[in-house]
Amino acid sequence: MKKTLSNSQNLFSLILFCLLLTLFSCDQVKEPEFQTMKDLKFNSVNLKGDLRLTAKAVFSNPNPVGIKISGMDLNVDIEGHEAAHVVQQVASEMKPNADFSLPLTIDIPIEKVVVNLKDTVTSIFKKKKYKVEMEGTIQVELLGAQVDVPFEYEEETELPLKPI
């Protein structure tokens, strides 16, 4: 009987030690951070007259645990005018203590970028650059709670020469 009591005391002590170690050794959990946007470009024009804008939003997860990404809400302005609003469900995960790239593909009606066909042709051949601004949030699950992580980005890019 005495041996059994000793084993249960040891088990309780070990569990208590592990809990205390976990509580006092962990830093506070932090939200992921937006780092930058990579490879922002107009890739092509489709037959409907939409410009396809692609990019990779890079976020950093500073936590020792993975974080699930569940959605994205994004506004795109071109030359200061609203061009697109994208709400998308995402099923992805950021690895612990690592950077994560979230691929973006946005179809924008060409009339939201250029006013008329003459401007479009001129823009393509003169390689005019357009200011693209992106502002939005990604929705992540952080320790069981939904958190919106904001991001903003601005860059200039050219229209594509090739149709799809």
Contacts in CASP RR format, 6 or more apart in sequence:
PFRMAT RR
TARGET T0000
AUTHOR 0000-0000-0000
METHOD contacts of the structure
MODEL  1
MKKTLSNSQNLFSLILFCLLLTLFSCDQVKEPEFQTMKDLKFNSVNLKGD
LRLTAKAVFSNPNPVGIKISGMDLNVDIEGHEAAHVVQQVASEMKPNADF
SLPLTIDIPIEKVVVNLKDTVTSIFKKKKYKVEMEGTIQVELLGAQVDVP
FEYEEETELPLKPI
26 64 0 8 1.000
29 63 0 8 1.000
29 65 0 8 1.000
29 142 0 8 1.000
29 143 0 8 1.000
30 62 0 8 1.000
30 63 0 8 1.000
31 140 0 8 1.000
31 142 0 8 1.000
31 147 0 8 1.000
31 149 0 8 1.000
32 59 0 8 1.000
32 60 0 8 1.000
32 61 0 8 1.000
32 62 0 8 1.000
32 63 0 8 1.000
32 67 0 8 1.000
32 94 0 8 1.000
32 100 0 8 1.000
32 138 0 8 1.000
32 140 0 8 1.000
32 149 0 8 1.000
33 59 0 8 1.000
33 60 0 8 1.000
33 62 0 8 1.000
33 149 0 8 1.000
34 57 0 8 1.000
34 58 0 8 1.000
34 59 0 8 1.000
34 149 0 8 1.000
34 150 0 8 1.000
34 151 0 8 1.000
34 152 0 8 1.000
34 153 0 8 1.000
35 58 0 8 1.000
35 59 0 8 1.000
35 60 0 8 1.000
35 99 0 8 1.000
36 58 0 8 1.000
36 153 0 8 1.000
37 55 0 8 1.000
37 56 0 8 1.000
37 57 0 8 1.000
37 58 0 8 1.000
37 134 0 8 1.000
37 153 0 8 1.000
37 155 0 8 1.000
38 55 0 8 1.000
38 56 0 8 1.000
38 58 0 8 1.000
38 101 0 8 1.000
39 54 0 8 1.000
39 55 0 8 1.000
39 56 0 8 1.000
40 53 0 8 1.000
40 54 0 8 1.000
40 55 0 8 1.000
40 132 0 8 1.000
40 153 0 8 1.000
40 155 0 8 1.000
40 157 0 8 1.000
41 53 0 8 1.000
41 54 0 8 1.000
41 55 0 8 1.000
41 157 0 8 1.000
41 158 0 8 1.000
41 160 0 8 1.000
42 51 0 8 1.000
42 52 0 8 1.000
42 53 0 8 1.000
42 130 0 8 1.000
42 157 0 8 1.000
42 158 0 8 1.000
42 159 0 8 1.000
42 160 0 8 1.000
43 52 0 8 1.000
43 53 0 8 1.000
43 54 0 8 1.000
43 160 0 8 1.000
43 164 0 8 1.000
44 51 0 8 1.000
44 52 0 8 1.000
44 160 0 8 1.000
44 162 0 8 1.000
44 163 0 8 1.000
44 164 0 8 1.000
45 51 0 8 1.000
45 52 0 8 1.000
45 110 0 8 1.000
45 159 0 8 1.000
45 160 0 8 1.000
45 162 0 8 1.000
45 163 0 8 1.000
45 164 0 8 1.000
46 52 0 8 1.000
46 107 0 8 1.000
46 163 0 8 1.000
46 164 0 8 1.000
47 163 0 8 1.000
47 164 0 8 1.000
49 109 0 8 1.000
49 110 0 8 1.000
50 107 0 8 1.000
50 108 0 8 1.000
50 109 0 8 1.000
50 110 0 8 1.000
51 107 0 8 1.000
51 108 0 8 1.000
51 109 0 8 1.000
51 110 0 8 1.000
51 113 0 8 1.000
51 159 0 8 1.000
51 160 0 8 1.000
52 105 0 8 1.000
52 106 0 8 1.000
52 107 0 8 1.000
52 108 0 8 1.000
52 164 0 8 1.000
53 76 0 8 1.000
53 84 0 8 1.000
53 104 0 8 1.000
53 105 0 8 1.000
53 106 0 8 1.000
53 107 0 8 1.000
53 108 0 8 1.000
53 132 0 8 1.000
54 103 0 8 1.000
54 104 0 8 1.000
54 105 0 8 1.000
54 106 0 8 1.000
55 103 0 8 1.000
55 104 0 8 1.000
55 134 0 8 1.000
56 101 0 8 1.000
56 102 0 8 1.000
56 103 0 8 1.000
56 104 0 8 1.000
57 101 0 8 1.000
57 102 0 8 1.000
57 104 0 8 1.000
57 138 0 8 1.000
57 151 0 8 1.000
57 153 0 8 1.000
58 99 0 8 1.000
58 100 0 8 1.000
58 101 0 8 1.000
58 102 0 8 1.000
59 94 0 8 1.000
59 99 0 8 1.000
59 100 0 8 1.000
59 102 0 8 1.000
59 138 0 8 1.000
59 149 0 8 1.000
59 151 0 8 1.000
60 98 0 8 1.000
60 99 0 8 1.000
60 100 0 8 1.000
61 67 0 8 1.000
61 94 0 8 1.000
61 95 0 8 1.000
61 96 0 8 1.000
61 97 0 8 1.000
61 98 0 8 1.000
61 99 0 8 1.000
61 100 0 8 1.000
62 97 0 8 1.000
63 96 0 8 1.000
63 97 0 8 1.000
63 142 0 8 1.000
64 96 0 8 1.000
64 97 0 8 1.000
65 96 0 8 1.000
65 143 0 8 1.000
66 93 0 8 1.000
66 94 0 8 1.000
66 95 0 8 1.000
66 96 0 8 1.000
67 93 0 8 1.000
67 94 0 8 1.000
67 140 0 8 1.000
67 141 0 8 1.000
67 142 0 8 1.000
68 92 0 8 1.000
68 93 0 8 1.000
68 94 0 8 1.000
68 140 0 8 1.000
68 141 0 8 1.000
69 90 0 8 1.000
69 91 0 8 1.000
69 92 0 8 1.000
69 93 0 8 1.000
69 94 0 8 1.000
69 100 0 8 1.000
69 102 0 8 1.000
69 138 0 8 1.000
69 139 0 8 1.000
69 140 0 8 1.000
70 89 0 8 1.000
70 90 0 8 1.000
70 91 0 8 1.000
70 139 0 8 1.000
70 140 0 8 1.000
70 141 0 8 1.000
70 146 0 8 1.000
71 88 0 8 1.000
71 89 0 8 1.000
71 90 0 8 1.000
71 138 0 8 1.000
71 139 0 8 1.000
72 86 0 8 1.000
72 87 0 8 1.000
72 88 0 8 1.000
72 90 0 8 1.000
72 102 0 8 1.000
72 104 0 8 1.000
72 136 0 8 1.000
72 137 0 8 1.000
72 138 0 8 1.000
72 139 0 8 1.000
73 86 0 8 1.000
73 87 0 8 1.000
73 136 0 8 1.000
73 137 0 8 1.000
73 139 0 8 1.000
73 148 0 8 1.000
74 84 0 8 1.000
74 85 0 8 1.000
74 86 0 8 1.000
74 87 0 8 1.000
74 88 0 8 1.000
74 104 0 8 1.000
74 106 0 8 1.000
74 134 0 8 1.000
74 135 0 8 1.000
74 136 0 8 1.000
74 137 0 8 1.000
75 82 0 8 1.000
75 84 0 8 1.000
75 85 0 8 1.000
75 134 0 8 1.000
75 135 0 8 1.000
75 136 0 8 1.000
76 82 0 8 1.000
76 83 0 8 1.000
76 84 0 8 1.000
76 85 0 8 1.000
76 86 0 8 1.000
76 106 0 8 1.000
76 108 0 8 1.000
76 132 0 8 1.000
76 133 0 8 1.000
76 134 0 8 1.000
77 83 0 8 1.000
77 132 0 8 1.000
77 133 0 8 1.000
77 134 0 8 1.000
77 135 0 8 1.000
78 108 0 8 1.000
78 112 0 8 1.000
78 113 0 8 1.000
78 130 0 8 1.000
78 131 0 8 1.000
78 132 0 8 1.000
78 133 0 8 1.000
79 113 0 8 1.000
79 130 0 8 1.000
79 131 0 8 1.000
80 131 0 8 1.000
80 133 0 8 1.000
81 112 0 8 1.000
82 112 0 8 1.000
83 108 0 8 1.000
83 109 0 8 1.000
83 112 0 8 1.000
83 113 0 8 1.000
84 106 0 8 1.000
84 107 0 8 1.000
84 108 0 8 1.000
84 112 0 8 1.000
86 104 0 8 1.000
86 106 0 8 1.000
90 102 0 8 1.000
90 138 0 8 1.000
90 139 0 8 1.000
92 100 0 8 1.000
92 102 0 8 1.000
94 100 0 8 1.000
94 140 0 8 1.000
102 138 0 8 1.000
110 120 0 8 1.000
113 130 0 8 1.000
113 159 0 8 1.000
114 120 0 8 1.000
114 123 0 8 1.000
114 159 0 8 1.000
120 159 0 8 1.000
122 128 0 8 1.000
123 130 0 8 1.000
123 159 0 8 1.000
124 159 0 8 1.000
124 160 0 8 1.000
124 161 0 8 1.000
127 158 0 8 1.000
128 158 0 8 1.000
128 159 0 8 1.000
129 156 0 8 1.000
129 157 0 8 1.000
129 158 0 8 1.000
130 156 0 8 1.000
130 157 0 8 1.000
130 158 0 8 1.000
130 159 0 8 1.000
131 154 0 8 1.000
131 155 0 8 1.000
131 156 0 8 1.000
132 154 0 8 1.000
132 155 0 8 1.000
132 156 0 8 1.000
132 157 0 8 1.000
133 152 0 8 1.000
133 153 0 8 1.000
133 154 0 8 1.000
134 151 0 8 1.000
134 152 0 8 1.000
134 153 0 8 1.000
134 154 0 8 1.000
135 150 0 8 1.000
135 151 0 8 1.000
135 152 0 8 1.000
135 153 0 8 1.000
136 150 0 8 1.000
136 151 0 8 1.000
136 152 0 8 1.000
137 148 0 8 1.000
137 149 0 8 1.000
137 150 0 8 1.000
137 151 0 8 1.000
138 148 0 8 1.000
138 149 0 8 1.000
138 151 0 8 1.000
139 146 0 8 1.000
139 147 0 8 1.000
139 148 0 8 1.000
139 149 0 8 1.000
140 146 0 8 1.000
140 147 0 8 1.000
140 149 0 8 1.000
141 147 0 8 1.000
END
